[in-house]
Amino acid sequence: MSTEPTQAELEAEIVRTRAELASTIDELTTRLDPRTQAANVAHQTKQAAADTGSFFTGGGLPEHDPTRARNVKILVTGTVATIALVVAAILRKRS
C-alpha cells in the first residue's frame, strides 16, 4: 500500500490551490479598491450619523454592534470637542 499521492491527486490538489489563490486575490483586490473603501466609509459615516440621531432622541446606543456604538461615541466626542474649540476661540478673540 502506497502512501504517496498519485499523479491525478497531485494535479487535483494543484487545481484546488490555484482556485483558492485566485479567490483570495479577487477578494483582496475588491477590499483594496479605493471606490469600495470610499463606499464603506460613506456607509459607516451615514450609519454613525443615524445612530447618533437615535441616541439623542432617546434611542440609546446600538447594543447589537459594539463598533456602531463606538462610532457614536467618537462622533459625539468630536462634536463636543469642536464646539469647545470654537467657543474658546470666540472667547479668546473677545478678550
DSSP file (Angstrom, degrees, kcal/mol; ACC not computed):
  #  RESIDUE AA STRUCTURE BP1 BP2  ACC     N-H-->O    O-->H-N    N-H-->O    O-->H-N    TCO  KAPPA ALPHA  PHI   PSI    X-CA   Y-CA   Z-CA
    1    1 A M              0   0    0      0, 0.0     2,-0.4     0, 0.0     0, 0.0   0.000 360.0 360.0 360.0 126.6    0.0    0.0    0.0
    2    2 A S        -     0   0    0      1,-0.1     0, 0.0     2,-0.1     0, 0.0  -0.765 360.0-169.6 -98.2 135.3    1.5    3.3   -1.1
    3    3 A T        +     0   0    0     -2,-0.4    -1,-0.1     2,-0.1     0, 0.0   0.453  59.7 106.8 -96.9  -3.8    1.0    6.5    1.0
    4    4 A E  S    S-     0   0    0      1,-0.1    -2,-0.1     0, 0.0     2,-0.1  -0.545  78.9-112.2 -73.4 137.6    2.4    8.6   -1.9
    5    5 A P        -     0   0    0      0, 0.0    -1,-0.1     0, 0.0    -2,-0.1  -0.411  32.5-117.2 -69.4 148.3   -0.2   10.7   -3.7
    6    6 A T     >  -     0   0    0      1,-0.1     4,-2.4    -2,-0.1     5,-0.2  -0.287  25.9-104.5 -78.0 168.8   -0.9    9.7   -7.3
    7    7 A Q  H  > S+     0   0    0      1,-0.2     4,-2.4     2,-0.2     5,-0.2   0.901 123.3  51.1 -59.9 -42.0   -0.3   11.9  -10.2
    8    8 A A  H  > S+     0   0    0      2,-0.2     4,-2.3     1,-0.2    -1,-0.2   0.888 109.1  50.4 -65.7 -39.3   -4.1   12.6  -10.5
    9    9 A E  H  > S+     0   0    0      2,-0.2     4,-2.3     1,-0.2    -2,-0.2   0.907 111.0  49.0 -65.1 -42.0   -4.3   13.5   -6.8
   10   10 A L  H  X S+     0   0    0     -4,-2.4     4,-2.1     2,-0.2    -2,-0.2   0.917 111.9  48.4 -63.3 -43.0   -1.4   15.9   -7.1
   11   11 A E  H  X S+     0   0    0     -4,-2.4     4,-2.2     1,-0.2    -2,-0.2   0.895 111.0  50.7 -64.9 -39.6   -2.9   17.6  -10.2
   12   12 A A  H  X S+     0   0    0     -4,-2.3     4,-2.4     1,-0.2    -1,-0.2   0.896 109.5  51.0 -64.6 -39.5   -6.3   17.9   -8.4
   13   13 A E  H  X S+     0   0    0     -4,-2.3     4,-2.6     2,-0.2    -2,-0.2   0.888 109.1  51.1 -64.2 -39.7   -4.6   19.5   -5.4
   14   14 A I  H  X S+     0   0    0     -4,-2.1     4,-2.5     2,-0.2    -2,-0.2   0.912 109.7  49.9 -63.9 -42.6   -2.8   22.0   -7.7
   15   15 A V  H  X S+     0   0    0     -4,-2.2     4,-2.1     2,-0.2    -2,-0.2   0.924 112.6  47.1 -62.2 -45.0   -6.2   22.9   -9.3
   16   16 A R  H  X S+     0   0    0     -4,-2.4     4,-2.5     1,-0.2    -2,-0.2   0.919 112.3  49.7 -62.6 -44.0   -7.8   23.4   -5.9
   17   17 A T  H  X S+     0   0    0     -4,-2.6     4,-2.5     1,-0.2    -2,-0.2   0.901 110.6  49.9 -63.4 -41.9   -4.8   25.5   -4.7
   18   18 A R  H  X S+     0   0    0     -4,-2.5     4,-2.6     2,-0.2    -1,-0.2   0.904 110.8  49.7 -63.2 -40.9   -5.0   27.7   -7.8
   19   19 A A  H  X S+     0   0    0     -4,-2.1     4,-2.2     2,-0.2    -2,-0.2   0.915 111.9  48.0 -65.5 -42.3   -8.7   28.2   -7.4
   20   20 A E  H  X S+     0   0    0     -4,-2.5     4,-2.4     2,-0.2    -2,-0.2   0.911 112.4  49.3 -62.6 -42.8   -8.2   29.2   -3.7
   21   21 A L  H  X S+     0   0    0     -4,-2.5     4,-2.5     2,-0.2    -2,-0.2   0.915 110.7  49.6 -63.7 -43.8   -5.4   31.6   -4.6
   22   22 A A  H  X S+     0   0    0     -4,-2.6     4,-2.4     1,-0.2    -1,-0.2   0.905 111.4  49.6 -62.0 -41.2   -7.5   33.2   -7.4
   23   23 A S  H  X S+     0   0    0     -4,-2.2     4,-2.3     2,-0.2    -2,-0.2   0.914 111.1  49.1 -64.0 -42.9  -10.4   33.6   -5.0
   24   24 A T  H  X S+     0   0    0     -4,-2.4     4,-2.5     2,-0.2    -2,-0.2   0.907 111.4  49.1 -63.2 -42.8   -8.1   35.2   -2.4
   25   25 A I  H  X S+     0   0    0     -4,-2.5     4,-2.5     2,-0.2    -2,-0.2   0.911 110.8  50.6 -64.2 -42.4   -6.6   37.6   -4.9
   26   26 A D  H  X S+     0   0    0     -4,-2.4     4,-2.1     2,-0.2    -2,-0.2   0.917 111.4  48.4 -61.4 -43.0  -10.1   38.6   -6.1
   27   27 A E  H  X S+     0   0    0     -4,-2.3     4,-2.6     2,-0.2    -2,-0.2   0.918 112.8  47.2 -64.4 -43.8  -11.2   39.3   -2.5
   28   28 A L  H  X S+     0   0    0     -4,-2.5     4,-2.4     2,-0.2    -2,-0.2   0.900 110.3  53.1 -64.4 -40.6   -8.1   41.4   -1.7
   29   29 A T  H  X S+     0   0    0     -4,-2.5     4,-0.7     1,-0.2    -1,-0.2   0.912 111.8  45.9 -60.7 -42.7   -8.5   43.3   -5.0
   30   30 A T  H >< S+     0   0    0     -4,-2.1     3,-0.8     1,-0.2    -2,-0.2   0.931 113.4  48.6 -66.0 -45.8  -12.1   44.1   -4.0
   31   31 A R  H 3< S+     0   0    0     -4,-2.6    -2,-0.2     1,-0.2    -1,-0.2   0.857 114.5  45.4 -63.1 -36.0  -11.2   45.1   -0.5
   32   32 A L  H 3< S+     0   0    0     -4,-2.4    -1,-0.2    -5,-0.2    -2,-0.2   0.499  81.9 117.9 -89.6  -4.0   -8.3   47.3   -1.5
   33   33 A D    <X  -     0   0    0     -3,-0.8     4,-2.5    -4,-0.7     3,-0.3  -0.476  65.0-138.7 -64.7 125.8  -10.2   49.1   -4.3
   34   34 A P  H  > S+     0   0    0      0, 0.0     4,-2.7     0, 0.0     5,-0.2   0.851 102.3  53.4 -57.1 -36.3  -10.4   52.8   -3.4
   35   35 A R  H  > S+     0   0    0      2,-0.2     4,-2.3     1,-0.2     5,-0.2   0.906 109.8  47.9 -65.8 -39.6  -14.1   53.0   -4.6
   36   36 A T  H  > S+     0   0    0     -3,-0.3     4,-2.3     2,-0.2    -1,-0.2   0.924 113.2  47.8 -65.4 -44.2  -15.0   50.1   -2.4
   37   37 A Q  H  X S+     0   0    0     -4,-2.5     4,-2.5     2,-0.2    -2,-0.2   0.911 112.1  49.5 -62.9 -42.3  -13.2   51.7    0.6
   38   38 A A  H  X S+     0   0    0     -4,-2.7     4,-2.6    -5,-0.2    -1,-0.2   0.901 110.8  50.1 -64.2 -40.4  -14.8   55.1    0.0
   39   39 A A  H  X S+     0   0    0     -4,-2.3     4,-2.4     2,-0.2    -1,-0.2   0.898 110.7  50.0 -64.7 -39.4  -18.3   53.4   -0.3
   40   40 A N  H  X S+     0   0    0     -4,-2.3     4,-2.6     2,-0.2    -2,-0.2   0.921 111.9  47.3 -64.5 -43.5  -17.6   51.6    3.0
   41   41 A V  H  X S+     0   0    0     -4,-2.5     4,-2.5     2,-0.2    -2,-0.2   0.913 112.0  50.3 -64.3 -42.2  -16.5   54.8    4.8
   42   42 A A  H  X S+     0   0    0     -4,-2.6     4,-2.4     2,-0.2    -2,-0.2   0.918 111.7  48.1 -62.0 -43.2  -19.6   56.7    3.4
   43   43 A H  H  X S+     0   0    0     -4,-2.4     4,-2.5     1,-0.2    -2,-0.2   0.928 112.6  48.0 -63.0 -45.4  -21.9   53.9    4.6
   44   44 A Q  H  X S+     0   0    0     -4,-2.6     4,-2.6     2,-0.2    -2,-0.2   0.882 111.8  50.7 -63.5 -38.1  -20.3   53.9    8.1
   45   45 A T  H  X S+     0   0    0     -4,-2.5     4,-2.4     2,-0.2    -2,-0.2   0.929 111.7  46.3 -66.3 -45.5  -20.5   57.7    8.3
   46   46 A K  H  X S+     0   0    0     -4,-2.4     4,-2.4     2,-0.2    -2,-0.2   0.907 113.4  50.0 -62.2 -41.5  -24.2   57.7    7.4
   47   47 A Q  H  X S+     0   0    0     -4,-2.5     4,-2.8     1,-0.2    -2,-0.2   0.907 110.4  49.9 -64.4 -41.6  -24.8   54.9    9.9
   48   48 A A  H  X S+     0   0    0     -4,-2.6     4,-2.4     2,-0.2    -2,-0.2   0.898 110.9  49.6 -64.2 -40.2  -23.0   56.7   12.6
   49   49 A A  H  X S+     0   0    0     -4,-2.4     4,-2.3     2,-0.2    -2,-0.2   0.920 113.2  46.1 -64.8 -42.8  -25.0   59.9   12.0
   50   50 A A  H  X S+     0   0    0     -4,-2.4     4,-2.2     2,-0.2    -2,-0.2   0.913 113.7  48.8 -65.4 -42.1  -28.2   58.0   12.0
   51   51 A D  H  X S+     0   0    0     -4,-2.8     4,-2.3     2,-0.2    -2,-0.2   0.873 110.8  51.0 -64.9 -36.9  -27.2   56.2   15.2
   52   52 A T  H  X S+     0   0    0     -4,-2.4     4,-2.5     2,-0.2    -2,-0.2   0.910 108.9  50.7 -67.4 -42.0  -26.2   59.5   16.8
   53   53 A G  H  X S+     0   0    0     -4,-2.3     4,-1.2     1,-0.2    -2,-0.2   0.908 111.5  48.4 -59.8 -41.7  -29.5   61.0   15.9
   54   54 A S  H  <>S+     0   0    0     -4,-2.2     5,-3.5     1,-0.2     6,-0.5   0.889 109.5  53.3 -64.5 -39.4  -31.2   58.0   17.5
   55   55 A F  I ><>S+     0   0    0     -4,-2.3     3,-1.2     4,-0.3     5,-0.5   0.920 109.8  47.1 -61.5 -45.1  -29.1   58.3   20.6
   56   56 A F  I 3<5S+     0   0    0     -4,-2.5    -1,-0.2     1,-0.3    -2,-0.2   0.708 109.4  54.4 -73.2 -19.7  -30.0   62.0   21.1
   57   57 A T  I 3<5S-     0   0    0     -4,-1.2    -1,-0.3    -5,-0.2    -2,-0.2   0.258 129.0 -92.0 -97.8  13.2  -33.7   61.3   20.6
   58   58 A G  I < 5S+     0   0    0     -3,-1.2    -3,-0.2    -5,-0.1    -2,-0.1   0.532  93.4 119.5  97.2   6.8  -33.7   58.6   23.3
   59   59 A G  I   < -     0   0    0     -5,-3.5    -4,-0.3    -6,-0.2    -5,-0.1   0.624  63.0-144.7 -79.9 -12.4  -33.0   55.5   21.3
   60   60 A G      < -     0   0    0     -5,-0.5    -1,-0.2    -6,-0.5    -3,-0.1  -0.124  35.5 -42.7  75.9-178.5  -29.8   54.7   23.1
   61   61 A L        -     0   0    0     -6,-0.1     2,-0.7     1,-0.1     8,-0.1  -0.538  67.7 -94.5 -83.1 151.0  -26.6   53.2   21.7
   62   62 A P        -     0   0    0      0, 0.0     3,-0.4     0, 0.0     7,-0.4  -0.546  41.5-173.7 -65.8 110.9  -26.7   50.3   19.3
   63   63 A E  S    S+     0   0    0     -2,-0.7    -3,-0.0     1,-0.2    -2,-0.0   0.761  75.2  60.8 -80.6 -25.5  -26.3   47.4   21.6
   64   64 A H  S    S+     0   0    0      1,-0.2    -1,-0.2     2,-0.1     0, 0.0   0.631 108.4  42.5 -79.5 -12.7  -26.1   44.7   19.0
   65   65 A D     >  -     0   0    0     -3,-0.4     4,-1.9     1,-0.1     3,-0.4  -0.863  60.3-168.6-138.8 101.9  -23.0   46.1   17.3
   66   66 A P  H  > S+     0   0    0      0, 0.0     4,-2.3     0, 0.0     5,-0.1   0.811  89.9  58.5 -59.7 -30.4  -20.1   47.5   19.5
   67   67 A T  H  > S+     0   0    0      2,-0.2     4,-2.3     1,-0.2     5,-0.1   0.914 106.5  47.1 -66.2 -42.2  -18.4   49.1   16.5
   68   68 A R  H  > S+     0   0    0     -3,-0.4     4,-1.9     2,-0.2    -1,-0.2   0.894 111.7  50.7 -66.5 -38.8  -21.5   51.2   15.8
   69   69 A A  H  X S+     0   0    0     -4,-1.9     4,-2.0    -7,-0.4    -2,-0.2   0.905 110.5  50.2 -63.6 -40.5  -21.8   52.2   19.5
   70   70 A R  H  X S+     0   0    0     -4,-2.3     4,-2.5     1,-0.2    -2,-0.2   0.904 107.6  53.5 -62.9 -41.7  -18.1   53.2   19.4
   71   71 A N  H  X S+     0   0    0     -4,-2.3     4,-2.5     1,-0.2    -1,-0.2   0.874 107.4  51.4 -62.6 -37.5  -18.7   55.3   16.3
   72   72 A V  H  X S+     0   0    0     -4,-1.9     4,-2.8     2,-0.2     5,-0.2   0.935 110.3  49.1 -63.2 -45.8  -21.5   57.2   18.0
   73   73 A K  H  X S+     0   0    0     -4,-2.0     4,-2.6     1,-0.2    -2,-0.2   0.901 112.1  48.4 -61.3 -41.4  -19.2   57.9   21.0
   74   74 A I  H  X S+     0   0    0     -4,-2.5     4,-2.7     2,-0.2    -1,-0.2   0.920 112.4  48.4 -64.5 -44.0  -16.5   59.1   18.7
   75   75 A L  H  X S+     0   0    0     -4,-2.5     4,-2.2     2,-0.2    -2,-0.2   0.914 113.7  46.0 -64.6 -43.0  -18.9   61.3   16.7
   76   76 A V  H  X S+     0   0    0     -4,-2.8     4,-2.6     2,-0.2     5,-0.2   0.929 114.3  48.4 -65.2 -44.7  -20.3   62.8   19.9
   77   77 A T  H  X S+     0   0    0     -4,-2.6     4,-2.6    -5,-0.2    -2,-0.2   0.913 112.2  49.0 -62.2 -43.2  -16.9   63.4   21.4
   78   78 A G  H  X S+     0   0    0     -4,-2.7     4,-2.3     2,-0.2    -1,-0.2   0.893 111.7  49.2 -63.5 -40.1  -15.6   65.0   18.2
   79   79 A T  H  X S+     0   0    0     -4,-2.2     4,-2.5     2,-0.2    -2,-0.2   0.931 112.3  47.1 -64.9 -46.1  -18.6   67.3   18.1
   80   80 A V  H  X S+     0   0    0     -4,-2.6     4,-2.5     1,-0.2    -2,-0.2   0.912 112.9  50.0 -62.3 -42.6  -18.3   68.4   21.7
   81   81 A A  H  X S+     0   0    0     -4,-2.6     4,-2.3     2,-0.2    -1,-0.2   0.906 110.7  49.5 -63.7 -41.4  -14.5   69.0   21.2
   82   82 A T  H  X S+     0   0    0     -4,-2.3     4,-2.4     2,-0.2    -2,-0.2   0.924 111.4  48.6 -63.6 -44.5  -15.2   71.1   18.1
   83   83 A I  H  X S+     0   0    0     -4,-2.5     4,-2.6     1,-0.2    -2,-0.2   0.915 110.7  51.5 -61.4 -42.5  -17.8   73.2   19.9
   84   84 A A  H  X S+     0   0    0     -4,-2.5     4,-2.5     1,-0.2    -1,-0.2   0.899 110.3  48.8 -62.2 -40.7  -15.4   73.7   22.8
   85   85 A L  H  X S+     0   0    0     -4,-2.3     4,-2.4     2,-0.2    -1,-0.2   0.902 111.7  48.9 -66.2 -40.5  -12.6   74.8   20.5
   86   86 A V  H  X S+     0   0    0     -4,-2.4     4,-2.4     2,-0.2    -2,-0.2   0.930 112.9  47.4 -64.8 -44.8  -15.0   77.3   18.7
   87   87 A V  H  X S+     0   0    0     -4,-2.6     4,-2.7     1,-0.2     5,-0.2   0.922 112.3  49.8 -61.9 -44.2  -16.2   78.7   22.0
   88   88 A A  H  X S+     0   0    0     -4,-2.5     4,-2.4     1,-0.2    -1,-0.2   0.902 111.0  49.6 -62.1 -41.0  -12.7   79.0   23.3
   89   89 A A  H  X S+     0   0    0     -4,-2.4     4,-2.1     2,-0.2    -1,-0.2   0.900 112.0  48.0 -65.3 -40.2  -11.6   80.8   20.1
   90   90 A I  H  X S+     0   0    0     -4,-2.4     4,-1.8     2,-0.2    -2,-0.2   0.934 113.6  46.7 -65.3 -45.8  -14.5   83.2   20.3
   91   91 A L  H  X S+     0   0    0     -4,-2.7     4,-1.1     1,-0.2    -2,-0.2   0.881 112.6  50.2 -64.2 -37.7  -13.8   84.0   23.9
   92   92 A R  H  < S+     0   0    0     -4,-2.4     3,-0.2    -5,-0.2    -1,-0.2   0.887 109.2  51.4 -67.3 -38.6  -10.2   84.5   23.2
   93   93 A K  H  < S+     0   0    0     -4,-2.1    -1,-0.2     1,-0.2    -2,-0.2   0.850 108.1  52.6 -67.6 -34.2  -10.9   86.8   20.4
   94   94 A R  H  <        0   0    0     -4,-1.8    -1,-0.2     1,-0.2    -2,-0.2   0.756 360.0 360.0 -72.2 -25.1  -13.2   88.9   22.6
   95   95 A S     <        0   0    0     -4,-1.1    -1,-0.2    -3,-0.2    -2,-0.2   0.491 360.0 360.0 -75.2 360.0  -10.5   89.3   25.2
